[in-house]
Amino acid sequence: MMLSTIPILLTALLLASPTLFAAEEPDPVPPPDRPDPAALRERAKKAGPEERQKLTREFREKHGLMGTNRSEWEKRRDELKNLPPAERAARLKELRKEVQEGRGKFKLLSAEDRDVKQSEMKTRIDAQIIELQKRKTEGALTDPEQRRLERMQQMSKRLGRPPGAKPKMDAPRKPEGEVLPPPPK
């Protein structure tokens, strides 16, 4: 009895395996100007110590906000360690305020600056849309690229709205032939 059920179980497993082991959808293709993390890691591994330090310095200058600059933190720690408790508390309060102000700078754009940034983003997105549409007409567009094209078209549409405009909602449709009664007075 046990030997006869084994072939049945194996057959069922083989028939179910394509659905069980189906691969997930691949991630969308990253933007063309984004560096490949694996390539950057390889480049750093192959670089000599001086070149690696140079790359690290460039990264810290580019991405700032004290998070990657260890020597700056060490200087601050030594400075704070030597201060009396009351002055240390005041200095820490100052530093926290500086960091908080640094984090919120993106919100400090004026309306004109925000409009300029929005139009720059729309220009970049529209250029990518044109490139993806060319690939679509050639028939070389993959599924992830198709989804990316659709998302970018939505973003472009949103960015094309006048500032402060709310998305347009379609009015509910009434079925044909059905007449609604007049509103009560």
C-alpha positions, 0 to 999 in steps of 0.5 A: 500500500505504501509503495503505491502511494509514493508514485502518486505523491511524486506525480502530485509534487511534480505537477504542483512544482511550477506553481510552488517554485515560481519566481517572484516578479523582478524588481523594476529597473533602477534609473539609468543614472543610479550607480550599481552598488555591486560595481561600487563595492568591486571598485572599492575592493580593487582600489588602493588605500589612497584611492579608497580614502579619496572615494570615502572622502568624496562620499562624505562630502557628497552625503554630509550631515555628520553621519559618516564623518567619524573624526568630527564626532570624535572632536565633539566628544572630546570637546563635550567631555572637557566641559562642566555639566551645565555647559555640556548640557547647553552645548548638547542642546545647541548641537541637537537644534543644529541637527534638527534644522539640518534635517528640515531644510528641504521644507524651507523652499519658497513657493518659487523654488518649489515650482522650479524644482517641480518643473526640473523633476517633470523635465527629467521624468518626461525625458525618461518617459520618451526613452521608454516609449521609444523602447515600447514602439521598438517592442523591446520593453520588458514588463518591469519597464512597462510598469515603470513607464506607467508610474512615470506617466502618473508622476508626470501628470501629477507634476503637471498640475498647477500648484495647490490644485487637487486631483480631479475626481470623476462625478459618480455616474448615474445609470442610463434610463434612471432618473433621480427624483428632485431634491427635497425643499 
